[in-house]
Amino acid sequence: MRSVSDLTARARIRDAALARFGADGIAGTSVRAVAADAGVSPALVVHHFGSKDGLRRACDEHVLDTIRSGGGADIEGAADIEGAADIGALAEVLQAATPMRRYLARALLDGTDSASALFTEIVDRTQEWLTQGEAEGWVRPTADARARAVTYVSWLLAPLVLGDQVGRLLGGDPAETATAMRGARAGLEMLTGGLFTDDRWLTAFNEVDAR
């Protein structure tokens, strides 16, 4: 079995990689840079993860584990929100530490196969959560569960992917908690109370779509 110090070193390397990948991207990050950030030797990084690609896979899995658990309390800087299980998996990721949000944004911008797989699993997990909400009565029914999940995830991730533009208009980095919360609150107001006071736009769209 691995020693406690061995496991601690592995987690420290992974967290350093999460922050470095989020800042510089996969291509712009070296094993040596991650090792320096983690305060270990490059050889130890290779010992634990095999390669930079193995390190990237570990970061992906860490993000997905957070989504699957519906939490993030094990991550330094994670928000401790009462009743967080009711908010949903993706919202928990967005409440987690800033490095994780930046990593997720950069992975999606890089457009790699791993990023596509990551996005797909986030959508899958969110679709399950929303379907559960329908069954329990706190989510409105829909005729297209897949489109709803994709749109919901895209909406929540858009401020991260459009970081510079969103930050310019909201006055802060959307990967930082304060700005992320400001945008998320506005979104939740629309999702909860609705934006339009009648159905004229939905009716018009449905009529065009039916032609």
Secondary structure, 3 states (H helix, E strand, C coil): CCCHHHHHHHHHHHHHHHHHHHHHCCCCCCHHHHHHHHCCCHHHHHHHHCCHHHHHHHHHHHHHHHHHHCCCCCCCCCCCCCCHHHCCHHHHHHHCCHHHHHHHHHHHHHCCHHHHHHHHHHHHHHHHHHHHHHHHCCCCCCCCHHHHHHHHHHHHHHHHHCHHHHHHHHCCCCCCHHHHHHHHHHHHHHHHHCCCCCCHHHHHHHHHHHC
